[in-house]
Amino acid sequence: MKQFFKMFFASLLGVIVASVVIVGLFIGAIVGLATKAVSSKSPEPATVKENSLLKLDLAQSFHEQGEDNSFSFMGSGGAAEAGVYEITKAMEAAGKDDKIKGLLISLAPSPNSFATLQQIRASIVNFKKSGKFVYAYGESITQGALYVGSAADSIFVNPAGDVELKGLASSLTFFKQALTKLEVEPEIFYAGKFKSATEPFRAEKMSDENRQQIAAIQQDIWAELITAIAGHAHSDTAAVNALAQTAAIQFPQDALDHRIVDGVRYWDEVESMIKAKLGVKEDKEIAYAEFDEYAKKDPNNDMSKDGRVAVIFAEGQIKDGESENDYEITDKDMAKTIRAVRNNDKIKAVVLRINSPGGSARASEIILRELQLLHARKPVIVSMGDVAASGGYYIACAADSIFAMPTTITGSIGVFSMMFNAERLLTNKLGVTFDQQKNAPYADFPNGTRKMTPVEMGMMQRGVDSIYALFKRRVAAGRRMQEANVDSIAQGRVWTGSDALAIGLVDGMGDLDRAIKSAAAKAQLKDYEIRTYPERVDKLKSLMKRFRGGNAAVGEAVAKEILKEVSLGSKELQQIRDLKAMNGQAMMLLPFEINMQ
């Protein structure tokens, strides 16, 4: 038996070593091939065939900046994914492209927020001015998809499909009772009566203030949505609203009867209609041009230049340190990018494109300082995407001009800090106790294993109040307003872009293109090229970065891939990690995630 175990463990060790070697060789081969693929010249845009149909799939998640995919050399997807701005510019170019005869919109449920859909819809409206046809088809048409599809000449739904028109609902989850059962005590400090980010941990339902601001946001978004649908149906907003209030749209035929859609068709029937439009024989295939490929045709950088306009993309939560994940704004990385733009004499004007709910107050202040130094040399214009709130508004407020979409979520000028005392959980449920020796009263502060003293609570609240006062001063200086006026529209209150325009938090309505034109005009540029910062996300480089982060980073990357297949997704995992990271920190963060159903 002793010999058996000796042979068994020797064999097991051999298997482990062999596995490590094989995995190492595999990773090395992949990295080698990838490096060759990344370092080689980017592939040319796919040739657009004559008589092509441009295709837009709303199921795709559109980031502000496009992505590269070096995994494509292994046959994993396309070489690139278009960003929001690239899609809008590609739509503009397609309107002038004789090879493109029309546009097909796939009305799948969309993961994108409303302001992004609003920009895409506006691009479709502009595309239609070319006289080319636009068809939209869906099998399960959600309200967001219906909003975009309302810009089409005709909307078709599958006979077995469904069309949503039911109004908006925003759901928040509250953890107070769960924390009580776990004997975890939240210690919460905030400034601003609307700053409701901490409500899920200190209340069991929405506060009146929070309910008020959510209702106002819903009202603005709903008005945009039913106006668009009413326009397509040749109806009025009151009639469309009544359809939602009475749940009148239950089946595809209901949508057709009320002119919400233009036909109840199977896909093969719609495809035949498209072929007839294009003059393609029934037994031939339609030549589709996908946006990810077509967007590589960049019309902006083909002209003679007398300067450059830099577009800096700031997407994700604002955090301290260096970036470990894609789509987050870290003070060190963003400061490096801003300095590079500031010191580049060829760049004459800058657009900061923000899509962020905010985050760390300290990181926001560091980024704002770098932007102020940049602004001292060059015009800086801000363009807001889906959300530019709290810390996202903090880094925007000192710009020459701020542009937003009508349904952009912004404002949220407020601060909070939160800690969790887990002493009773650990002691009563797990039998873990704590003892210590300290030579000063606050040497162990902050501490998650004991309750704060009244003095410590006062220290936390004063810290939050101090940062809130700084926030209001920054906004007052940047927007040239009185602090008392700022205070009246602050208090953590969240506003839509259209409301923010009325109260002076933004200067105009418009997308990124309008902000770029404004920046060029401010710098007195007639012909200019556009350069984007930072470097585009590459899926393979992101994975390699996680490998360089060591075993923990690799484990997390693998975990995220596994969690995609189960009910707890990477989004929820990230929320848990973010909650842990903000423990005790002063935060400028949107009080809730807008989850409209």
Buried (B, 14 or more C-beta within 10 A) or exposed (E): EEEEEEEEEEEEEEEEEEEEEEEEEEBEEBBEBBBEBBEEEEBEBBEBEEBBBBBBBBEBEBBBBBBBBBBBBEEEEBBBBBBBBBBBBBBBBBBEBEBBBBBBBBBBBBEBBBBBBBBBBBBBEBBBEBEBBBBBBBBBBBBBBBBBBBBBBBBBBBEEBBBBBBBBEBEBEBBBEEBEEBBBBBBBBBBBBBBBBBBBBBBEEBBEBBBEBBEBBBEBBBBBBBBBBBBBBEBEBEBBBBBBEEEBBEBBEBBBEBBBBBBBBBEEBBBBBBBEBBEBEEEEEBBEBBBBBBBBBBEBEEEEBEBBBBBBBBBBBBBBEEBEBBBBBBBBBBBBBBEBBBEBEEBBBBBBBBBBBBBBBBBBBBBBBBBBEBBEBBBBBBBBBBBBBBBBBBBBBBBBBBBBBBBBBBBBBBBBBBBBBBBBBBBEEEEEEEEEEEEEEEEEBBBBBBEBEEEBEEBBBEBBBEBBBBBBEBBBBBBEBEBEBBBEBBBBBBBBBBBBBEBBBBBEBBBBBBBBBBBBEBBEBEEBBBBBBBEBBBBBBBBBBBEEBEEEBBEBBEEBEEBEEEEEEBEEBBEEEBEEBBEBBBBBBBBBBBEBE
